[in-house]
Amino acid sequence: MLKKLSLITFLIGIVFAQSPEELFKSAQASLEAGQVDEAEAGFNATLQADPTFAPAYLGLAEVAMHKGDLKAAGDKLKEAIEVEPENQEFRDKFEQMNELNTLMSKGRRSMKNGEADDAFESFRIAYEKFPNYPESVFNMGLVHFRKKEYAEAVVYFHQTMNINPYHKTALAAIKNVAKNYFNSGNQSYKRGDLEGALGSYEKVLEVDATFYQALYQIGVIQSKMGNKDRAIQSYEKALEVNPQFYKGYFALGLAKNGLNDTEGALAALEAAVDIHPGYDKAYGAMGDIYINIKNNEKAKQVLNLAVTVNPNYAKGYASLGTIYSEEKNWEQAKDNLVMATTLNERDAMSFFRLAGIYNAMGDCSGAKDAARKSTELKNRFGGGWFELGIAEWCDGKGNKTGALNAFEKARNDRAWRKMAEYEMDKVKNPQKYEK
């Protein structure tokens, strides 16, 4: 709308300031410079100043050609001939228009009949004779596209856009080529072929540099490969194209955190939730960062936001349970970890922590149930077996054999060996530890 208003203002201003000849020359210069809308406004201004200025109709016919509208071009040539019926140039142009129509019709007919090479040749001749007509170039690209020769097709689609920057179909075709490469990249990624996926995503960007999803996926792969710096660059490029892409900010935050850039990570995650206030994972990631830097109050604040916006966000409850456990606030820790394990029955670490809390509270039965769940899910993790041993022994009131069996399995995990052996000694020689 603003562009149209500016053109109208331009039109009104120049009509009263210049002669028809001057207006026409200015419009011609705009057309030669590829400024099609300005040229159209100039030719219309020429005719407003002098409706009998026939060359302006010819100029409007050229504008219509640039826009791929043969009917409008033919209508403008007819108007030029009506004004100057004896002008042979106008009649020749009209005949040429008929020739172009014939070539295009022949090409489309050949394409419909599956005769790709014949179709391409008709469109090629049309382009050679009428280089300012975008549809001939577009259809050459379409021939390649239907043959799945995407790299060749996109060259012609871009050439179409050079002739007519507003060619919606060519733009859509470019997007389709990019999408084909993108889907190919996604398939490679799912198969675990990261190098193949990267190659496909790079092809996407060769076709359409604004395809921010490809930039994002490149970042994901670079991050998986351990190239956090490259990942960050890709995420930032994606966000330059689409500043509202909140998943990009989330991934950027994780990558920056991987490089120990805590401030940068938190800023990126804050940006994610500013755009999408209900983004539970971003709050969760912020909570993890605050836990790592020992800012428990801030961690609790953002994690409570996470479970508020999504009451089914298991990880948020798990992290809150971890914080309250460190603070020895057993009731709050238990409540959050019960929620975490209820929502995610595959969370071995939360069952392990819950077992530890039940043991600290003297609830040996609850501890055994939670510890057994942990060991079922993660059989080689010593922590689950250790807590099961504590629960089985139950401070001397429980099952000695069951406790020793659990501690024996715990000591198979090197990280838990010393603690398990210490508890085994307490079970075997309780008198040594009597107060």
N, C-alpha and C positions, 0 to 999 in steps of 0.2 A: 504493500500500500504506500509506504513512504517513497519507494522508488518511483511509483507511478505519479505521485504528487510532485516529486522533483522534476520529472520529465515534463509534466504539464506546465510547471513554473518556467522551465527552460523554454518550452514551446511558446508560451505567451511573451516571454521576454524577447526572444529573437525575432518573432514575427514583425514586431514594430521597429526593430532596430536595424534590419538588413533587407536588402533587395532579394527577390526570388533567386537570382543567379548566385548571390553570395550564400544564401541559405542552402542552395543545392550543392555548391562546392564544399561547404562545411560538412554536410551530410555525407557526401561521397568520401571525404577524408575519414570520417568516423567509420564508415563501412570498410574501407581499406585497412583501417587499424583494428578491425575485428570488434568494434563497439556497435553491435547490431541494434540494441535498443536506442542508443543515441542517434544512430543513423535513421532509424524509423521515425523518431521524433522530428529530426531535421527535414526529412522528405515530406512529412505531413505538414510541417510549418511552411515549407515551400508552396505546397498546394493551397494552404490557407491564405498565403499572400497572393497567389495567382493560380486559380484552379485549372488554368489552361496550360500550365507548364508541364508538358508531356514527359520530359525526361525524369521528373520526380516519380511518375507512375512506374517507370522502368526501374528506378531505385527501390521502390516498394516491392516490386516483383523480385528483385535480388534479395531483399530482406526476407521475404517469404521463402525463397529458396534456401537461405541460411537456416531458417527455422523448420525446413522440411515440409512445408505446406505448398504442394504443387498446385492445388486448386486456387488458393489465394494468389499465387504467382501468376497463374493463367488469367485470373480475373483482372489483375492490375495491368497486365499486358493488353488485354482487350480495351481497358479504359484509355491506355496510351494510344492505341490505334484509333479509337473513337475521336480523340482530340486531334491527332495528325494521321488521317487515313492514308496519306500518300507516303508516309515514312517507311521505307523498306526495311530499315534496321529493326523497327518494332515487329514487322511481319516475320522477319527472319528469326527473331527471338522467339516468337510464338511457335514457329515451326520447330525450332530446336526443343521447345517445351514438349511438343508432341512426341519428338524423338525420345526424349528422356522418359516420358510416360510409357512408351512402347518398350524400352529397355528394362525398366523396372517391372513392368507387368510380365515380361518374358522371364526375367530372373525369378520372380516369386512363383510363377507357374512351374518352372524347372525345379525349384526347391520343394514345392508341394508334391511333385512327382518323384522325388528322391534323386534327382539328377544334380547332385551337389556341384560337380565341376562345371556344368553348363550354367548353373545359377551364378556361381562365382564369376564366371567370365562375363556374363551380362552386367553384373553389378560393377565389375572392374572397368568395363568400357564406359558405363554411365559415369563413374567417378572420373575417369580420364577426360571425358568431354565436359563434365560439369563438376569441377572440383569443389564448388561451394555448396553442393547439395549433400547433406549429411546422411540421408537414408541409404544411399548407395554404399557408403563406407560401413554404416551400421550393419547392413545385410551381408557384406563380405565377412564381417566378424561373426554374424549369426551362422553362416555356413560352417565356419570353423568350430563354433560352439556346439553345433549339432553333431559334429564329427568328434566331439570331446577333445578337440585340439585347443585347450583353454589358453595356453600361453599366446598362441597366434591370435585367438579371438580377441583377447583383451587389448592387444595393440590397436586393432581396428576400432574397438569401443572407445578407447582413449582418443583416437584420431577423430572420431565422431564428436566427442565432447570439445575438441579443439575448434571444430567448425561451429558447433552449437552447444555452448556451455550449459544450456538448460534442457538438454535432451534427456528426459526422464527415463526413457526406455534403455538408453545406453548406460546411464548411471545404474539402473537396476540390474542390467546385464553384468556390469563390472562387479556389483555386489554379489551376484550369483556365482561368478567365477571365484571370487574370494571365499564365498561360503563353501564351495566344493572343496577347495584346498583346506579350509578350516576343518571341515568334517573328516577329511582324510587324516589331518593331524590328530584329531580326537581319537580316531580309530587306532592309529599307531600308538598313541599315549596309553590307551586302554590295554593294548597288547604288551606294554612295557618297553616299546621301541622308542626310547626318548630321543635318540638322534634323528630317527625318521620323522618323529613328530615335530621336532625343531625345524627340519627342512621344509615341511609342509607349512608351518606357521610363517616361516620367512617368505615363502611364496605368496602367502596371503598378503603380506605387507608390500611385496613388490607390485601386487595388483591394486591394493587399496591401503594406503599408509594410515588411514583413519580407522582401521578395523581394530578397535581397542581390545576386543576379546582375545585376539591373537597375541597382542603385546602382553596381556595378562598371563596367558598360557605359557608364553616363553619365560616369563618371570617364575611361574610355578615350577617349570622344569629346571631352570637354572638354580633355583633354591634347592630342589631335590638333589642336584648334582653338587651342591655345596658352594656354588658360586653366588654368594649372597649379594655381593656388590653388583653383579650383572642383573640379578633378580630385581634389586631395588631400581636400577636404571629402567628396566622394562615396565615395572609397576608405575613408575613416575611418568613414563611416556604414555601409558594407558590413561592415566589420570589427567594428563594434559589434554587428551582428546575428549575424555568424558569426566569432568570434575565431580559428577554426581555418582560415580561408580564406587559405592561404599565397600564392595568386596575387594576392590583394589586397595583401598586404604587399610583394610583389615590385613591383607597379605603383606602390604608394605610395612605395617606395624610388626608383624611376626618376623619379617626379614631383618628389620632394624634391630629388633630385640636379639636376634641371633648373632648380631655383630656387637652386642653389648651397648648399643645406642639406646639407653633407657628413655631418655628425654624424647628422642625422635620417634621411638616406638609408641610411647604414650600419646604424642601429638597426632600420629597417624590414626590410632585407634579412637581418639576423641573425635577426629574428623569423621570417622565411620559412623559413630553413634549420633553425631550432629545431623548427618544426612538421613540416617535410619535409626531413630530413637529406640526401636524395638529389636535391635541387633544383639541378641543375647550372647553370641560367641565373642563379640568385641568386648563386651563388659567382662566376660570370663577371662579373656586374654589379659585385659588390664588388671584383673584381680590376681592372676598368676605373677605378673610383673611386680605388683605391690607386695605380694607375699615374699618374693625373692629379695626385695630390698628392705624387708622387715618393717614395712608400713602396714601393720595389720588393720588399723582403723580405716585407712583408705581402701584397703582390699575388701573389708567387710561392706563398706559403702557401695562399691561398684558391683560386688557379687550379689548383694541384696537387690540391686537394680536388675541384675541379670535374671534372677528367679521371679522378680515382679513382672517383668515384661514377658517372661515365659516360665510359668509355674512348673512346666515339665522339663526344665533344663537341668538334667542330672548332674552335669559337671559343676554347675554353680553350687549346688548343695554339697557336692564332694569337697570342693575347695573351702567352703565355709566350715565344713566338719573338720578339715585339716587345721584351720586356724584355731577354732575353739579347742581342739585337742591339744595343740601346742600351749594354749593358755590354761589348760587343765580345767576348762569349763565343760565338765563331762556331759551334763544334761543337754546343753546346746549342741555339743559335738555329736552326741548320740542321735538327737532328733534330725539333724541335717544329714548324717550318714545313712540313717534309716530311709530318709527320702531319696537319697542318691541311689541306694541299692534297690529300692522299690522301683524306681524309674529305669534303672539300668542293671539288670540282673547278671550282666557279664562283667561287672566292674570288680575285678579281683582285689585291687588295692583298697577300694572303699570297704569291702568286706573285711580285709585284714585290719584296717584302722578301726573299724567298728568292733572287731574282736578285742583289740587292745583296749578300747574304751570300756567295753563290758568287763574285762578283767580288772581294770583300774577301779571300777565301781563295785567289784565283788560279785558280779552276776556271771557265775561260771557257766550256767546253762546257755545264756545268750551268747557268751563268748565262744562256746563250742560250736554252736550253730553257724555263727558268722565265720569262724576260722575254717570249718569244714567247707563252707562255700568257697572260701578263698583258695583252699588247696585243690578243690575240684576244678577250679578255673585255671589255676596256675600251679601245677603240681610241683614244679622244680624251684619255686620261690620259697626260700627258707622262712620268711617272715610269717606266712600263714601257719606253717607247721609249729613254729615257735609259740605263737599265741595259742594254738591248739594244745600244746604241751602244758602251758601255764593253766589253761582252763581245765584240762584233765586232772592235773595235780590239785588244783583248787586250794592252794595254801595248805596242803597236807590232808585235806578232807576228801580227796577224790581218788582217782584210779591211777595207782603208781605205774602199772604196766603200760597203760594207755599213754601216760605222760612221757615215759621213757621212749616209747615207740615214736611219738611225735617229735621229741627232741632229736632222736637219732636221724630222722629224716631232715630236720632243720639243719643239722650239722653238715649235711651233704652240700649245702650252699655255703661257699667259703665266707661270704659276707656275714653269715649268722653263726659260724662255727663256734667261736669263743663264747658267745652268749649262751648257745645251746649246751655246750659242755659245762658251763658254770651251773646252769639250772639242773642238768643231769646229776651233777655232784650234790646239789642241794637235795634232790629227791633220794639219792642213794645214801647220803650221809646227813640226815636232817639234824643230828645232834651237833654237828660242827657249826651250824648256823643258828642254834638256839640262843636267844638273848639271855 
